[in-house]
Structure formats: C-alpha cells, structure tokens
C-alpha cells in the first residue's frame, strides 16, 4: 500500500492520529502537576478523548469503520457517529481548556501550575482537532447524506401530499396511508 493512499492522509481522518497524540500530551501534563479540587473533570475529558480517538484510529487502521452501519442496519453512517463525538468532545475540550487555565492559579503554594497551563494549551489544540472534522462532516452529511436522517423520511413515496389520509386510494400505485 502506498503511503499517500493511506486512509490517515485523507480528511477528516488525518485528525484522528493528531487527536490521540494531543490527548496523550494532555494526560502527561495533568500527571506532571499537583492535583487540585475539581481536577478530575480534566482527567475525564483527557481519558475520554484518548479512548474515543484511539478507538476511531484503530477502527480505521483495521478498515472496520462500517461496523456502525452493520449494527444499525444501514441507518446510521460512520460520518454521523464521527460528527456527534467530534462535536461533543470539541465542546468538552473547550470547557476543559477554560478549567485548566483557571486551575493553574489554585495549585498549592510551593507547587507549579505549569502542567495545567500546558494542558490548557493542548486542550485548545484538541478543541481545534475535534471542531475541524465536525465542520467538514456537517457539510458532508447535509449535502450527501441529508435524506437519511430526516424525521419525515418514513415513507417511500416521492410526493407525500398525494397519499390519501386513512382512506382508500383509487390509484393502484399509491396504497392507502396508515397513520
């Protein structure tokens, strides 16, 4: 397999490896500083980000990204799953960066809060690494897969207004609509 044909060098998959690396750096920074009250939130965000990004990376490395469609019967695509987790983690990382910078001032005297400052910087980077694919996937879902997720897409009729409401249809091609 040629390196330029690898799935990791195509957008938005290029971000998966970078997300894993940034999550690892966040956890290293948090582990290198004194813990303050409420610091568990940052650990949760860092660990959740690492688990999700490594899982997504492994699924793509093994070419098993279609497992979501097989579980859902084709109703949910990988793009939708990636959009949802990227959006959620982007918001969590943004909140985590704000918390991390504020926790740097609450480190006990005699200890350094530098780990929280660097964790905050990596959380800002992580926010970007999750927001960029979410924006790319949002456009792709709207343009390519838009009809799949519409709540009014329950009937296989091209023009829903032509279907009679709980009455017998005189047209053989339009069966009665059961509501």
C-alpha positions in Angstrom: 0.0 0.0 0.0 1.4 3.4 -1.0 1.7 5.9 1.8 -0.2 8.6 0.0 -3.1 6.2 -0.4 -3.4 5.6 3.3 -6.7 6.4 4.9 -4.9 8.5 7.5 -3.8 11.1 5.0 -7.3 12.0 3.9 -9.6 14.5 5.6 -11.1 14.2 8.2 -9.2 11.0 9.1 -5.9 12.9 9.3 -7.1 14.4 12.6 -7.6 11.0 14.3 -3.9 10.4 14.9 -3.3 14.0 16.0 -6.3 13.7 18.4 -4.7 10.7 20.0 -1.3 12.4 20.3 -2.8 15.5 21.8 -4.9 13.5 24.3 -1.8 11.7 25.4 0.0 15.0 25.9 -2.9 16.4 27.9 -2.7 13.4 30.3 1.0 13.7 30.6 0.7 17.4 31.6 -2.1 16.6 34.1 0.0 13.9 35.6 3.0 16.2 36.0 1.3 18.7 38.2 -0.3 18.7 41.7 -4.0 17.8 41.6 -6.5 20.5 42.8 -10.1 20.1 43.8 -12.2 19.5 40.7 -9.3 18.4 38.6 -11.0 15.0 37.9 -13.0 16.7 35.3 -9.9 17.4 33.2 -8.8 13.8 33.7 -12.2 12.6 32.5 -12.0 14.8 29.4 -8.5 13.7 28.6 -9.2 10.0 29.1 -12.5 10.1 27.2 -10.8 11.9 24.4 -7.9 9.4 24.3 -10.3 6.4 24.4 -12.5 7.7 21.6 -9.7 8.9 19.3 -7.7 5.6 19.8 -10.8 3.6 19.1 -11.6 5.6 15.9 -8.0 5.3 14.8 -7.9 1.5 15.3 -11.2 1.1 13.5 -9.8 2.9 10.5 -6.5 1.2 10.7 -8.3 -2.2 10.6 -10.7 -0.9 8.0 -13.7 -1.7 10.2 -15.4 1.7 10.1 -18.5 0.0 8.6 -19.2 -1.8 11.9 -21.6 1.1 12.8 -23.7 0.6 9.7 -23.9 -3.2 10.3 -25.1 -2.7 13.8 -27.7 -0.1 12.8 -28.9 -1.8 9.7 -27.5 0.9 7.4 -29.5 3.7 9.1 -26.5 5.4 10.8 -23.3 6.1 9.0 -19.8 6.4 10.4 -19.9 10.1 9.3 -22.8 10.8 11.6 -21.2 9.0 14.6 -17.9 10.8 14.0 -19.8 14.2 13.7 -21.5 13.6 17.0 -18.5 12.5 19.0 -16.3 15.3 17.4 -18.9 17.9 18.4 -19.3 16.6 21.9 -15.5 16.3 22.5 -14.9 19.7 20.9 -17.2 21.3 23.4 -15.8 19.3 26.3 -12.2 20.2 25.3 -13.1 23.9 25.1 -14.6 23.8 28.6 -11.6 21.8 29.8 -9.2 24.4 28.5 -11.0 27.1 30.4 -11.0 25.0 33.6 -7.3 24.1 33.1 -6.2 27.7 32.9 -8.3 28.6 36.0 -6.9 25.6 37.9 -3.3 26.8 37.4 -4.0 29.6 39.9 -5.3 27.1 42.5 -2.3 24.9 42.8 -1.0 24.9 46.4 1.9 27.3 47.2 5.3 25.9 46.6 3.9 23.8 43.7 4.0 24.7 40.0 0.8 25.1 37.9 2.7 24.8 34.7 1.2 21.4 34.0 -2.3 23.0 34.0 -1.2 25.8 31.6 0.3 23.3 29.1 -2.8 21.0 29.5 -4.9 24.1 28.7 -2.9 24.8 25.6 -3.2 21.2 24.4 -6.9 21.3 25.2 -7.2 24.4 22.9 -5.4 22.4 20.2 -7.6 19.4 20.9 -10.7 21.7 20.5 -9.4 22.6 17.0 -8.7 19.0 16.2 -12.3 18.0 17.0 -14.0 21.1 15.6 -12.4 20.9 12.2 -13.6 17.4 11.3 -17.0 18.2 12.8 -17.4 21.2 10.5 -16.2 19.1 7.5 -18.6 16.3 8.3 -21.5 18.6 8.9 -21.3 19.8 5.4 -20.8 16.3 4.0 -23.8 15.0 6.0 -26.0 17.9 4.8 -25.0 17.6 1.1 -24.6 13.8 0.6 -26.5 12.0 3.3 -29.1 14.6 4.1 -32.1 12.5 3.3 -31.2 9.6 5.5 -31.6 11.4 8.9 -34.8 13.4 8.2 -37.5 12.5 10.6 -40.2 12.8 7.9 -38.4 10.3 5.7 -40.6 7.4 6.9 -42.5 6.7 3.7 -41.1 5.6 0.4 -43.4 7.9 -1.6 -42.0 10.7 -3.7 -44.8 13.1 -3.0 -46.4 12.6 0.4 -49.3 15.0 -0.3 -50.7 12.7 -3.0 -51.3 10.0 -0.4 -54.9 9.9 1.0 -55.2 10.1 4.7 -56.7 6.9 6.0 -59.0 6.4 3.0 -58.9 4.0 0.2 -56.9 5.2 -2.7 -58.3 4.9 -6.2 -54.8 4.9 -7.6 -53.2 1.4 -7.7 -49.7 2.9 -7.5 -50.4 4.8 -4.2 -51.5 2.5 -1.4 -53.5 3.9 1.5 -51.6 5.7 4.2 -51.8 4.2 7.6 -51.2 6.7 10.4 
